[in-house]
Amino acid sequence: MESVSSHRLAGLLGDLTSDRQPLFLALSSRVRLLIGDGRLPVGARLPAERDLAAALQLSRVTVTSAYTRLREDGWAASRRGAGTWTTLPAGPQPGPWVPAPADDHRIDLAHAAPSAPPEVPAAYAAALQDLPRLLTSHGYHPAGLPELRARIADRYTARGLPTTPEQVLVTGGALHGLAVTFQALLRRADRLLIEQPTYPNAVDAARALGVRTVPVALAAEDSDAWLDAVEAALRETRPAAAYLMPDFQNPTGLLLDATGRERLARALHDAGTVAVVDETNVELGLDALPDAPLAAHGAGHVSVGSLSKAFWGGLRIGWVRADTDIVQQLTAAAVLTQMSGPVLEQLAACHLLDGADAALEARRDGLWQARAALVAALGEHLPAWHVPVPAGGLVLWCQLPSKRSTALAAAAADHGLRLAAGPRFGSGHALDDRLRLPFTQPPEVLRRAVERLAAADAAAGNDSHHDPGLLLDVV
Ligand SMILES: Cc1ncc(COP(=O)(O)O)c(C=O)c1O
């Protein structure tokens, strides 16, 4: 179990006297915030009360009361002789994130899912021509259509990760691939390191297996700090697996360079941790292109990809790339719920991959213009927001001037706008000062959306009905 020294915790806590509340409450609130945003890992041993009291120059009673409050609220647990360690309370869990139905009146900025480019219907038409030659067989291909596995393998080889078709399992999208991978690699109570913020559906899939997550705070502007924190968490918690997105991370947009990948792979190797790398956004480099896959830097890692963002989510084509024996294991797990993927979609995917380079250039072009329009509109209508521009991906991860993302998402519904509030991308207890905004719609729609967003923001104002313990501004 990782131990947090009193010195390190004192540094993270900052000056408690600036909070206008009793010191024990200020202390417990700040610890909650540190756990909620991932700076204090779940399962980390907190310093002994006496040591923390000395480091903070507070009375021991203050620290004892703060620890008691944390235990009462589910943020810590203790056992005689084992000390006190951090935990996550049971709620609020928002439940599964089911895509909302398309709605004529509301502009949807909750989902980062682009519509289909013209190549998609063309690929279906070509697939229909191919279909007759397959109709004479039984049509079941549990690991995927051989010609599609070969094309996916070739793309990995071209990206610097030599791959054979036997190392590829075709899945019903990336999420299916992630779920099957977690199911095959993880057991109940295993630890899974996750980025914080992250893609929530994947985490929900892992949690459904009884896996314990270890969130590590990530900020796109400082990948070195993130790598430091990941190294510490890997060393101290030795998780069975890590769910990582080094290629335009969803939602922060972080792109890890080759040196960062090398460092990450070394730390994973030293901890005996398997990386499950979500490459859903890898083809969406707008200002920079990703380096070779993380799996090229170390043996045994699993890569998960998809055509959903590069082409269209309705295809339901994704894949897992791993060592051959793992792919066999994953195939056995996958057939428990789906005997085989649809043949027509896999044939269409082959055509899409054959023409991918030109189609992706057009996709990136469109996203580049949409991103520029969204950034400009936010600058005009919401100038107090901090809007870092990611080098790729599909979303902006905006910093709001106060913790009001949940209130804003609620107000937006009345202004013809669908939003996903920042906490959806974390453990549910932090990130209310963040909002994810996809640039997957045409520029004119995004400009209209931002006008509505500004109106909703004015309506939400300071009307925040959140737990005051989570509203503290921590250094
Ligand atoms: C990071 C990430 N991973 C996985 C998925 C799921 O993709 P798919 O539609 O291929 O299941 C998404 C979709 O939003 C995503 O953003």
PDBQT file of the ligand as one rigid body, heavy atoms in Angstrom, charges set to zero:
ROOT
HETATM    1  C1  LIG A 501     -11.733   7.172 -25.526  1.00  0.00    +0.000 C 
HETATM    2  C2  LIG A 501     -12.843   6.347 -26.070  1.00  0.00    +0.000 A 
HETATM    3  N1  LIG A 501     -12.751   5.025 -26.005  1.00  0.00    +0.000 NA
HETATM    4  C3  LIG A 501     -13.741   4.230 -26.472  1.00  0.00    +0.000 A 
HETATM    5  C4  LIG A 501     -14.878   4.774 -27.028  1.00  0.00    +0.000 A 
HETATM    6  C5  LIG A 501     -15.948   3.853 -27.522  1.00  0.00    +0.000 C 
HETATM    7  O1  LIG A 501     -15.801   3.707 -28.894  1.00  0.00    +0.000 OA
HETATM    8  P1  LIG A 501     -16.636   2.667 -29.756  1.00  0.00    +0.000 P 
HETATM    9  O2  LIG A 501     -17.759   3.425 -30.381  1.00  0.00    +0.000 OA
HETATM   10  O3  LIG A 501     -15.647   2.181 -30.772  1.00  0.00    +0.000 OA
HETATM   11  O4  LIG A 501     -17.088   1.567 -28.851  1.00  0.00    +0.000 OA
HETATM   12  C6  LIG A 501     -15.016   6.151 -27.106  1.00  0.00    +0.000 A 
HETATM   13  C7  LIG A 501     -16.236   6.747 -27.660  1.00  0.00    +0.000 C 
HETATM   14  O5  LIG A 501     -16.658   7.798 -27.273  1.00  0.00    +0.000 OA
HETATM   15  C8  LIG A 501     -13.963   6.957 -26.616  1.00  0.00    +0.000 A 
HETATM   16  O6  LIG A 501     -14.045   8.295 -26.664  1.00  0.00    +0.000 OA
ENDROOT
TORSDOF 0
